[in-house]
Amino acid sequence: MRMMQDGVEVCCLPDNAYCSADVGLQSPLDLCECPIGNEECCGDCWHYREDDERKYLVL
């Protein structure tokens, strides 16, 4: 999915970035569409995370 920050398209995110609303906890850049219906990700959504919590949530 397309990610924007301050009007600039983001093409690279940290390895630990993920969307907590996505069942697979994928990086927003790897998603085809937003799990909550937004047209693009801005990183300000409370579902966007940059931490290692993902490794404990994925089974």
N, C-alpha and C positions, 0 to 999 in steps of 0.2 A: 504494500500500500504506500501511497505517497506520504512523506513526512516533511513538514514545514516548520521552520523556527524563525521568527522575526522576518517573514516574507522570503526566506531563502530555503530552497529545497535541501534536505539533509540526505546524503548518500551513504554515510557511514556512521554506525553507532557502536558503542562499547560492546564487547562480547557478552557482558552480563545484562544487557538491555532486553526487556521483554514486556509484553502486554498481559497483565494479570486477568483481563477479561477473556482472553483466548484460552480455550481448553488445553491446547498444547504448549501454552506459555511461550509462543514464538516472538521473535523480534518484530516490531511493527513493520520493518522493511521486508520481512518474509511473508506477511499477510496479504491475501488478495483483497480483502475488505475488512473494515473495522467491525469487530464483534458487537459494538454498541451502536453502529449505524452512522458514525461520522464519515464525512467525505474524505478527510485527510487527518493524519495524526499530527498534533502540534507539540507533543511532549508535555503539555500542561494538564492533560487528562490524569485523573488520579489512578487510572489503570496502568499508566506507563511507569515502569520501574527500572532502576539501574542498581541492582544488588544481587547477592548470591542466594536470595530466598528461593529462587526458581529451582535450584538443585534439590531442595527439600520437598518441593511440591510435586515434581514429576516422578511418577512411579514406573 
